[in-house]
Each structure stands twice: as structure tokens, then as C-alpha cells.
Amino acid sequence: MLQSPYIEVPESEGACWGSWPAIGKALKQHLQQLDKAKTILAVECYPGTYANIDMGFLKSTLSPNVVCRAEDLFLEENEIRQRIGPGFAKTPRADANLPTTIASYFDPQKLTSIQETIAEIETGIILVHGVGAHLIAQPDVLVYSDVSRYELIQRLRRKDITNIGVDNRELGYDLQYAWSYFIDWSLGDHIKQQLLPACDYILETNNWQRPKMVAGDAIRRGFELALERPVYPSPFFDPELWDETSPRQQPGELGVNFHLRVEEDNLLFKICDQLIEAPVVNLLFYKSKEFLGAGIRQIYGDRLPFYIQFFDHLQQQLPDINYYPDPSAMARYFGKTARHQDYYYVVKARKNATLLAGAIPTEAIADQKQYIDAKEWAKLLQAFPLEKGSVACIAAGVVHSTGTGCQLLNIGIASPFFRQHLISKKTGKRPHLSAPEKDMTGHLYPLAPALAQPASMESAPYEDHFLELQQLSGGERLELAAANQVRAICVVEGTTAWLTYGDGDRYQLLFGQVVLLPARLQRLVWEAPPETTAILITIKA
């Protein structure tokens, strides 16, 4: 039987509701128990929730006397666009004149008028709904309507949603994503960080047809449990994959393997009889210091400073070519500071496995008047042979491939949104913001000689100023020293391993899972069969 990926929250009977009728009934009972003539229910929404659909269901179940949509109190769209800047839509930058609080979206006259109206109402239920709803009136009951970043990306791709205060569906997917990245999600995260510790309920709306609501105290107990154990993030979870009676059950298939993008991923909780998905960032916002560790939080803020993705290029003969902008290029093109390194751990390698990387003479690119194809790039870049279990480190500004004849686990430090894809089969599948092509050659560099050859991890961990990668071998019991900071572990060979933590609790690791180890975890013991290998990832504070 596979270990279920959810965290079960005990003593949570009566703290979770599924379906709009059940949610509406629970909220109405709560309002009635307040025994007040006038009650205000505020539903604060993360940007990108289906606000109108959600509000329609709540209206039909609650029958409020007054309904107020936050977006109706915003400034006119033209004024919002002018304040942000007319050039931002086509050339988004982090250093543009971007709004820093949702309060700046409200029209002062409209807001004052509705607040005076609400003050004059003496009886009934008042429903305030939308992004910024908590600022309109002091609520008697506060609901936070949440949605995962992964689901938001699908909605953006389908053109189901727009950005705060504007209907900008005329933009391409990458540019609408950039608007969300630079503005909406920053504002939404700021609100969420304020309200998570005190909201009465969390509304999970990843599937608007099957919403779930959980009491705020219950989900916060779940967060406390998550800080004290290994946790498995995934963009989505399919219960059929870990149900022992399911014919689809396969080892390691609990969610998405060889993957970690905390800003998009969820944690899974079982509260009462409901499975609740909560964004991993909620745990960061709830108690970031206890999750990340004080040192990591001081340097990187309330975010996990790395992501993991997987490249299966065992059969691929032509390379994908990319590079990550160096700090000066990031500032020049995107108005953003970021330091980046790419690490490629070789999970599998054929005899002819190679990774291509600079040095490249800048004039070789400048002389090319036409498109440079993969074969031409292969002539310009150096080829480095890859062996299973080795690590290649590529600095920002160095053009390189993601390998051929191999499977690579890529660990990146900064957001993948700014990676520049020169040749890629995945272009268009993942959002990315492109730099101006005419200036591309000014920020490309040769690969430093010391980093040219992939390093073996057989005899010692790989370590530099950014991170440490330690290879854990099976057939031995190994106590992992306390790090007082968040780490990640992934089984890269074999089928299963075990971590003993806390008071002797055991956590099963499966092949391909990337599992996070919160900073609060102090004692960990690793055990695995002889054929099993894992890597332990530690970011330097």
C-alpha cells in the first residue's frame, strides 16, 4: 500500500463543507449565531478566482439583503492602465510604476459612498465580495477564497480570466502571465499574508463546480502539522493514483514527479472527510521563518529560493538551447534583480550523453544573419560528456543545452519565467518573458574553466556558494544532521526509501518525489534498500 500524500488533521469533525448549498448553509448558521440585526460577510478573493460565479452561488444560498462587488468600486479601466503605464502591457518590467496595494485600485468617491450606505443599513445580511473586499467594510465573518497558481495558469491559458481592474485578454498568454506575475499575484500574496492568520474560513475553488470550505482554525492546525514533518508538494493530486484498490496504481505516482515549483504547487490535507488542496505558499506566509529557516528568509524573503524540473532527453539527438540572463541583463531588460545558477544532476546517461555550453565567441553569433538552428549551435558550443550521478553547474549568461542522451534533474535558483529559449521543443508550453533579440549577444559569456567539467558526487557532496548536493546511498542507516533551514530530498534511483522523524514517525519516499523538509524538523534518519539513491538539496544561507 502506498503512503497517502495528504496530511490528516485530527479532531476536525464539522470543520469542512463540500458543495455550494452546504457552504451557504454553514455561513448562514454562523451569521445567525452572532445574534446581530445586521451582519457583514466579506469574501476576500485571490486574483483569478471565478468571482462572479462564486458570488452567484453565495447569493442564491445566503439570500443577502445587499451585495457589493469590490470591482464595481475600482477606478475606471483607462485610469488604471494609465497609472500602470501604457507601455507595460507590451514591455512588462518590475521597475515600472506598479501598484503596491489593492487600496490604490479603489475610487475614493465610490468607496466612501458604499461605506456610508452600509453604515446606514440597520438589518439584514450584507455580502461584500471580490479582491479587496476586506477593505470595504469591517466583516463579522471573513472568508478567504483561494485558488492555486497552477489552476490560475490554466485559466490564463484558456483566456478565462483577466487581470485586476482591466480586461486585457487581447494580450498573448505570456504577456498576460507577466501582468499577473508583476502585479496581481504580488498584491494577492500581500493580502493573503495579512488574512491567513485570522480568517474564519478558507474557500478552496480550484474546481468551481465542487468548492470546499474549511474552518480557518482547522487549516491552520494543518499548517502546524506540515511544519513538523516531510511534505510533498504537487501542482495537483489524483486520488486514484494512491487508492490501493485502483488498477491505475503505480509506484511513485502520487502527483507529479521530479518537480518542484512552490509558487504553483499545493499541499493536500484531509479534514473531516474532505481532501483540501492548499497552495504551498500559504505555509510560507503562515510561518515562513519556521518553514524556511531564519537565514534563508533573511536572504530570500518569504519564498523558497529554488525550483526543480526534469528533462528526459535519453532519445533526443538535437539539443534544446537556452540561457538565463545575468544580473545586468535582468536589470536592463526586466527591471529586476536576480542571481541565478543552473545545476544539472544526471539521473541517467547513455554512452554518448553530452551537455553543450559556452565558451562561444560573441562575433560568431553576431555574424549569423539568419536563424541559428540546433546543429549550428552544436558547432558553436563546447560538448561535455555526462556520467550518471555527476553534476554540471552553469552560470547565468552562459548559453547551454539541456543535454542529449540523458535524463537531467535541473535545479534553478531564480524564477524560470525569465529563461531565454533559443531552441526548445517546450517553447510555448511554459510561460516565459523574452529579451529583445537585437541585444541578446551583449550579455552572453564563456563558461568558466573551473566549471567546465561535470563533477562526480561518488566520493563527496557537490558544494559551492549557492547550494550543497549530497548523494544518499541505500543499504545504510544515516542520521541527517539538523540544518535549521528548509531542504529538499528526491529518490533518483530505486523505488522507495524511508525517513524517520519526530517521535519515531516514518515517511515513505517514492521514486521521483521531491519532498520538502521544513526547517522546524530537527531529527531525520534515512533508510533505504541497497539499490536506492537519493539527493539531498540544501541552499546556502
N, C-alpha and C positions, 0 to 999 in steps of 0.2 A: 504493500500500500504506500502510495506517495504521500509525503507530508503536504498538508493543505497550505497554500500560500497566505491564508488570511490570519489575522491576529484576532483571536476571540476575546471579546470584552465581557468579563463575568458580571453577574448581578445587574444586567441591563434590561430586564423584563419591562415591557411597557415604555421603552425609550426609543422605539423606531416604528415608523409607519410607511407603508407602501401604497401607492395609488393616490390620485388627487382627492377622491372622496374621503379616504382615511386621513389624509393630511389636513384637509379643510375641517373635518370634524374635530381633530385634535387641537387645532389652533382655536377654533370657536369655543371649545370647552375651556381652554386656558384663559381666553379673554373673559368668559363668563365668570370664571372663578375669581377674577380680580374684583368682582362686585363693584364696578365703576359704571356710572352712567355713560361716559364717553371713554372709549379705548382706541388707542392708535397702534396699528400693526405696521411695522416697517419691514419691507423685504428688500434688503440691500443685495444687488446683483453684481456678480463678476462680469466684466465686459465680454459680450459674446454669448451670454445666456439668451435663450429664446424668451425675452422678457414679455412680449405681447401674448404669446401662447401661455406662458406660466401665469400671467396676471389674469387671463381669461378664465382659466380653470379655478383660480383662487376666488375670483368674483362669483362664479357660479356656485361654489361650495360655501363661501362665507356670507354672501349677500350683504356686503358692506353698504353703509349709507352714503359714503363719499369715497371716491377713488382718485388718487393723484399719481400720475406718471411723472417720474423725475425728468425724463427727456422733454416733456412739454414745458419745463421751466428753464431749459437751456437757452443760451444765446442763439440767434439765427445762424444757420449753417454758414452763410457767407462771412459773417463776422468771425466765426470760429476758424475758418480757413485762413482768413486774413491775419488773425493773431498768430497762428502757427507759421504762416508764411506761404505764399503761393508756390514757391519752388520746392517745398518739402515733399509734395506728393510724388514728384518725378525724381528728386535727388534727396532722399532722406538722410539726415545727419543727426548724430547725437548732440551736437553743439548748436542746433537750431534753437529758435525761441519757443521751446516746448513747454506746455503746461505742466506744472509740478503738483497740482492738487486738483481734485474734481470740483472744488468750490469755484474755480475760475471759469467753469463752463456755465454756471448759472447766471441768468439775467437777474440783476438785483431787484428790479421792479417786480418781475414775475414772482420771484421767491418771496419778497415781502408781502405781496398781495395774497398768496396762498397761505402763508403763515398767519396772516390776520384773519382769513376766512376760517382756518382750522381752529384758531383761538375762540372764535365766536360760536362755534358749534358746541352744543351742550350735551347731546346724547347721540348714541349710535357707534358703529364701528367705522373707523377711518383707515383705509388701506393706502399706504404710501409705498410705491414700488419702483425699482429701477436702480441704475448706477448713481450713487449719491443720495439714495433715499434717506439714509440715516441723518443727513444734514437738514432735511426739510422740517421735521418735527421730532420732538423727544418721544421715542416709542415706549409704549407699555410692554410690548413684546417685539423682540428683534430676531428676524430670521435672516440668515446669510445664504443666498442662493449661489451655489458653487458649480463649476464645470471644469473638467480637466483641460490642460493645454493641448493634449493630444486630440481631444474632441474638437476644440476650437480650430485647430489646424485643418481638420476635415471640413468643418463648416466654412472656413475661409476658401478652401479649395473649391467647394461647391457653390460659392457665392451666396450662401445662405445668410450671412451676416455682414454688417458694415462696421465702421469704427465709431467711437463715441461722438455723437453730435453731428456726424456727416454721413451722407450716402455716397460712398466712393467706390462703388462696385465697378466703375469704369476702369479702375486701375487693374493691372495684372496681379496675379496671385502673389508674386514676390514683393511687389510694392505695397500691397495691402497688408501682407505679413509684416513688412518693415514698419508700417504705421502702427500696427499692434505692438511690435517689439519695442519701438522707441517711446510710444505714448501710452496706449491703452493698458498694456499689461503692467507697466510701471505704476500707473495710477491705481489699477485694480489691486496690485500686490500691497500698495501702501494702505489702502482701505482694509484689506483682509487682515493685515498685520495688526491693525488697530482693533478690529472687531472680534477676531477669533477667541481671545481670552474671555469674552463676556457675552457673546451672542447666546440667545436662548435655544436656537435650533440651527442646524445646518441642513440645507436642502440640496440633495445631490441630483443634478439634472442632466447627466451625460446622455441618458435616454429620456427625452421629454415625455414619451408616452408611458414610461414606467418610472416616475420620480420616486425618490425615497427621502424621508426626513428623519433626522436623528436628533435627540436632545443634545444640546451643547455640552453638558456635563459628561455625557456618555462618550462622545467622540474625543473629548479632552482626556478622559481616562484611557482611551485607546492610544492617544499620543504618548502618554506616560509609559504605557507598556512597550510601545515601539522604541522608546529611548533606552530600554533595558534589555534588548535582545537583538540578534541579527534581523534585518528586514530586507525583503525582496521587492524592489520597485519594478513596475512594468507599465507600459502605456495602456494596457488593457488586460483583463483576465477572462478566461473562458472556463467556467466550472466543469465542463465536460472533460477537460484535459486532466483533471486530478480526481475525478469521481472514479473510485475503484471498480464500479460496475460498468464503466463506459468502455466500449470496444475501441475508442479512439486513444485510450491512454498510452502514452509513450514516455520512456524515461526522459526527464528533463523538460518536458513540455508543459510548463505551468503558465507561461506567459510568453514573453519574447526573450530569446537567449542572446548572449554576447552583446548586451545592450544596456546603456545607462545614459539617460538624459533627464536629470532630476526635474528640470523645469517642465517636462512633458509627462513624466511618469506618475503613477499612482501607487498608493498602498491600499491593501484590501483588509477591511475589518469585518468581523461577524458580530453584529449587535442584535440581540434578540434572535430572530430567525431570518434577518436580512443581511445580505452582503453589501457593504458600503465601500465605494471607491472614494478615496480622498487624495488629492494631489500631495506628492511628497513635500512640496514647498510649504504646505500647511504645517508640517512637522518642523521645518526650518523656522517658520515665522512664530510658531508657538514657543519653542525654546531653542533658539539657534545655538547658543553657547554650549548647551548640554549635548546637542547633536553634532555640531562641527568641532567643538573644542575652542578654547579661548584664543589660541594662537592663530588658527585658521580663520576664525571670524574677524580677528583684528586686521588681517591682511586682505581678505577677500569679501568681507561683509557677510550678509545673510544669504549666501549661495554656496553650493558645492562647486569647487573650482576645477572640475574635470568632467569629461564625458567619455563614453566608450562606444565604439561602433565596430562592426565586423565586416571584413572584406573576404569573400570566398572567391579567389581567383585561381583555384587549382587548375581549371581548364582554360583559363584566359591566356591568350598569346599576345594580344596587343594591349599596351598599358593604358590605364587611366592616369592623366597628368593633372596635377593641381599644385597650389602653393597657398600658404597663409600669409597675409600681408604683415610686414614687420611693423614695429611701433610707429615709425614715421609715416608709413603708408596708411596705417589705420587712422592716424590723426588727420592726414591730408585728405583722404577720400571719404571718411565716415565720421570725422569729428569725435573719435572715440579713442581712449587709451586702453591698450590690452597687451599683455605679454603672453606669448604663445610658444609652445613646443609641441611637436608631434612625436609620439612614441609608437613604434610598431613591434608588437610581440608576435613571433612566428609560432602559430599553433600547429600548422602542418607545412611541409615543404617537399616538393619534388626535387630531383637532382639538378634540374635547370632553373630552380627558383631564383628570381632576382628582384631587386628593387633599384629603380633608376633615380638618380639625384644629381644636382649640380656638383662640380662646377660647370657653368655654361658661360661662354663669353657673351656679354650683352650685345655686341655687334652682330653675333650670329643670328640673334632674333631680329635685331633692327634691320638686317639686310633682307629678311624674308618679307616680300611684298604681298604674299598671299597667305592663306590659312596654312598653319603648320599641322600636319597630321601626326598620328601616333608613331609611325615609322620614322618620320623626320626627327621627332622629339627623342626617339631612342638613339639617334646618332649624336644628338647634342648633349645628352646626359651620360654620366658615368653609371656603369652597371655594377652592383654589389651583390655577390652571391648570398643567399639566405639559408640558414640552417634552423631546423626545428629547435625551439627553446631560446633563440637569440633575440636581441632587442636592437632595433635601429632607432636613433634619435635624429630628428630633422628639425632644424631651427626655422623660425619664421623668416619669410623672404626667400627660401630655397625651393625651387621647382623640383618636384619629385613625383614618382609614381606610387600607386598603392599595391605594387607587387604583381608579378605573374608567376604561375606555377606554385601558388602558396595560399594559405589562409592566414590572415593577419588580424590581430586584435589591436585596434587603434585607440590610444588614449590621448586625448587632446585637452589642452589647458583652458583655452578661451572658447567663446561661442562658435560653433561650426557655421553659423549664419554668414560669416564673413569670408569663408574659404572661397578661393577663386579656382573654378573648374575650367581648365584649359581643354582637356579631353576627358570626357566621362560619360559612361552609359547611364549614370544615375542623375545627370543634369535634368532638372525639371521635376524630379521625384521629391527632392528635398529643397526647401526654400533657401535661397542664398542671394546676397546682395553683391552685384558685380561692380568692380572698379572700372574707371574709364580705360578702354583698351589702348588708346593712344599713349597713355602714360605708364603702361604696365612694365616696360623694360627698365624704368628708372629705379625700381625697388626690388630687383632680384639679385641674389648673391650666390657665390660658390659655397659648396659645403665645406666646412672647416675640416682639415685633415684628421684631427683627433676624433671626429665623429663619423668619419667616412665608413669605417668597418663596423657592421653589426656586432654587438658584444654578447658573448655567451654568458648564461646565468647558471651553468652547471656547478661551478665551484664557489661562487659568491653572488650576492644580490647586485642588481644594477642600481647605481645611485648617482644622482647629480644634484644641482642646486634646486631643481623643481620637485623631484619625487624619488622614491625608492621602490623598486620592484623586487620582491622576494619570491623565489620559487619554493613551494611546499611540496615535498615528495611523500607518496604514500608508504605504508609499511612501518610507520613510526608514529609515536605519540609526541606531539610537540606543543609545549605551552607558549602561547604568544604573549610577549611582554605588553603590558599596558602602554598605550600610546597617548592617551588623553586627547585624542583627536579622531575624527572620522576616518575610516579606512574602507576599502572595498576588497572583496575576495571573489575569485572566479575559478571554478574547476575547468581546466582546459584539456584534460585527458582522463580517461576512465569514465565511470558512471556516477559515483556518489562518494561523499565524504561526510564527516560529522564535526560539528563544533559543539563543545560543552561550555556552557556559560552560566553565570549566576550561581544558583544553589544546586547545580548539577543538571540543569535542563539541557536537552540536546536538540540541536538544529541540524536537519539534513540538508546538505548541499548537493545539488544535482548538476550534471554536466551542462555547461553553458550559462548557468545562472550567474548573474552579477549581484552579489549580496552586500549590502552596506552594514558596517559595524559602527554604531554611534559612539561618540567619544565617552559617553557615560559607562560603556562596557569596560570593565577593568580586567576580568579574568576570562581568558579564552584558551581552550585546549583543542588542537586539531588532531583528528584521527582519520585515516583513510586506508583502503586496501593498497597493496604494493603497486598496482598498475595505475594508480590515480596521481595526477599532478594538478596543482592549483597555483595561481599567482596572487600575491597579497600586494595591494597598491596603497602606498602611503604618500600623501602630498607633504612636502616640507613646509613647516610653519616658519 
